[in-house]
Amino acid sequence: QVQLVESGGGLVQAGGSLRLSCAASGRTFSSYAMGWFRQAPGKEREFVAAISRSGGTTYYADSVKGRFTISRDNVKNTMYLQMNSLKPEDTADYYCAQGKSIILAVTTTQQVGAWGQGTQVTVSS
């Protein structure tokens, strides 16, 4: 059973930066594609960024491309999301996601095998 624990959320002014972390345990971290999703109040959970098992390939939602950077450290069993130039519309709960075993890139909720508990990000204008 995998455990995913996010950290790093908080309150930041527009234009600021935050770095989210997702610590994984319970499964061989490097064997799974990973991703970040977010859910704003009253909205559906949406894809933010994804990274391949090795970390060599990344994917981004158009809304965050050029501002967010996803990365992973397969030695530390941790994934990161560096968020720069934050906007009020980035306000949401951010969730770490581990792909199902056959998935090469986790970009939809249907591809997720395990979720973290979420961390709140609030961007004030």
N, C-alpha and C positions, 0 to 999 in steps of 0.2 A: 504494500500500500504506500503510495507516494504522499508526501506532505509538502505543500508549497506555502511558504510564508513570505508575504510582501512586507516591505518597510520603505520609509523615505517620503511618504506623502506628507502634506501639510498645506499651510496657507502661504501664498506668494502673490506679490503684485504682478500685474501685467508687465510682460517684458522680462520677467525673472526666470530663474532656472530651478529645477529640482532633479534629483536622481533617485529613481526607484530601484529597489533591489528585490529579487525573488530567490530565496534560499530553498533548495530542494533536498529532500532526503527520502530514502526508502526504495528508490529504483536507480539504475545506472543512468545518471543524468545525461551523459553524452549519447545515449541511445535514442533520445527523444527530441523531436523538434519542439520548440518553445515559442510562446508568443505573449503579447500583451493585448488586452481588451479593456474597454471602458464602458461605463454605463452612467449616464446623467439622469437626474430625477425625471421620471415620466417618459423616459426613452428606452429603446431596446439596447441591449449590450452590443457594442460594435468593435470591429477589429481596429487595432492601432498599429501594431508592428509584429513581425515574426522573424525567426532566425532558424537556420538549418541546424542539424545535429552538430556539425563541426564548427558552426559559426561563420562559415565562408559565404553564405548567401543570406541576404536580408530582404525583407519586404515591408512596405509602409503604406498606410492609408494616405490618400492624396492630401487629406487635411493636415497631416503632420509631417509630410515629406519636406526635408530640408531643415526642420526644427528639432526633430526627435532622432535619437540614435539608439538602436538596440544592440546589445552585445551579450556575450556569455563567457564564463570562465569554467571550463569543464574540470579543472582541478579543484576549484572551490565549490563546485556544484551550485553556481549562482548565475542568475541572469540579471541584466541591468536595462534600465531605460533612462537615458539622459534626455531631459526635456528642457529645451532652450526657447527663448522668445515666447514664453507662455502667454496665452490669450484667455480671456474670460470664458470663451466657449470650450476650452480644454477642461473646465471644471467637471469632475466626475469621480466615481469610484473606479479605480484602476485594478484590474485583475490579472494575475499571472496565470498562464495556461500551459499545460503540457499536452502535446498532441497524442493521439492514439498511436499505437505501436507502428502501424504501417504508413503513417502520415509523414511526408517529407517537409511540409510547410503548413503550419496551423494558422489559417487565415479566416476560417469560419467557425462559429460555435459548434457546428456539427462535427468538426474535426478534433474537438477537445476531449481528452480523456480524463483530465483532472484540473480542478480550479483551486486557486488560492482563495483566501478569505476576503481579499480586497484591501486597498488602502485609499483613503480619501485625498483628493487633490482639489484645492479651491484656489482659483485665480481671481483676485480682485481687480477691478478696473480703476 
